């Protein structure tokens, strides 16, 4: 029986614990993994995640195609000369473009998970699609749901997202749940259909509301809007929809 476990924040990731068959699913519901899902679903060519402003600028300087978009924030504040990584604006401007993305927590969590054999991005927007893909491709692997957290702290919204994925997975097969996965499931079931209300009360949610991003908060609080499953290739350093890798024969 395969196992599902939850890491409460990116700082708890132990790179040496990843094995050849380990699968990481990253949650930064507010907003990185929701934004990644949204832009890929709306025609972005791919997403290049970076850990900070300096790396983003280096990667931008290396781009041959000038159609890329540069987006990032640090501690919730938009990086100067970058676009803010809110999904509602970006999804209108990403078609057939590369998004270079730097966030305080989500992209850092992705890079910290590079030793896993497969690395996916999940949010409420695509939680059912991710569950179906994991059941199809990784039913015999250990699945680790990585909550990005915020500034070294636990985040309600990521834990809720992890619980939503656990809920979808247990409905599709036999999984051994760690105590952390059981806790996420119970939390999700307690607040099911109340995502927006819960997100409003979270620390990051309050910050987004203060920045006038209530519409974005509503947007990312919806389940199963997209069938997109983002997959990160540590070899290429890019995030694409899984079918893009499969069609090119490069799926990790």
Secondary structure, DSSP 4 states (H G I P E B T S, - for coil): -EEEEEESSGGG--GGG--TTEEEEEE-TTTHHHHHHHHHHTT-SEEEEESSHHHHHHHHHH-SSTT-EEEEEETTEEPTTSB---HHHHTTT-TT-EEEEE-SSHHHHHHHTTTSSEEEEE-GGGHHHHHHHHHHH-TTSEEEEEE--BTTB--HHHHHHHHHHHHHHHTTS-EEEPHHHHHHHHHHHHSTT-HHHHHHHSHHHHHHHHTT-HHHHHHHT-SS-----EEEETTTTEEEEHHHHHHHT---
